[in-house]
Amino acid sequence: MDRDGTIALVSSVAATTSAGPQDMALSGDGRFLLAVSRASGAIDAFRVGYDGSLTAIGTTTGLHAGSVFGLAGN
């Protein structure tokens, strides 16, 4: 977001995730984004910058592909 409050594109590609991201969740404080990939059994973690940009901070792999359904609580 620009200083005057208008929305501005930071980058045409915000982040690269594992194959087939299915669900995403933003942390309660808005500082982190998790993307789960059911196809590859991975969860990618990103830090959210003050301007909305994303920085990859890690990937958890080894989850049984197809067993991960989403990040949101029911």
N, C-alpha and C positions, 0 to 999 in steps of 0.2 A: 504494500500500500504506500502510495506517495505521501509526502508530508501534509498535503492538503486534503488527504482522506480519500482520494480517488484510487481505484484499483489499478495496478500496473503489472504487466507480465515481467517476472524476474528472469525467467529462462524458458525457452520453448520445450525443454525436457527438464523437468524438475528433479527426477531421480530415476535410477535404473533398479529394478527389482528382480527377484528370482522369477523364473518362468511361471506365467499364469497367476498373477496376484488375484486373490478372490475377495479379500476383505481388508479394510484398513481401520485403524483406531488411533485417535489422538489422545494423548495423556491428559489427565484432568487439568494440569497446569498449562497445557498447550505447547510444551517444550519438546515433546517427542511424538513421532509417528511410527506405528508398527504396521507392516504390510505382511499378511499371511498368504502363502502360496500353497494351495491344496495339491496342485499338480506335482510340485517338486518337494513338498514337505519341508518348507523353509519359512522362517519369519525374519524379515529384514527390518532393521531399526534405523531411524533417522532422527537427527537433531533438527528442530525447526528454528531457523534464524529469526531475528527480530523483523526482518523484511519478508518472511514467509519462505525463504529459500530452505532447501533440504540438504543436509550433509549426512552421508552414510556413516554409521558408527558401528555396524556389525550385522552379522547374519547368523542365525541359529539354524543348523541343518540336522538331518538325521531323524526328523519326524517322519512317521510312516506316511508316505505319499497317499493321498486320498482320505486320510483320517482326520485331517484338520478342517473344521467346517467354518470357523469364524472367530472373531476376537470379542464381539460384543456379548455382554452378559444377557441372560434371558430374564 
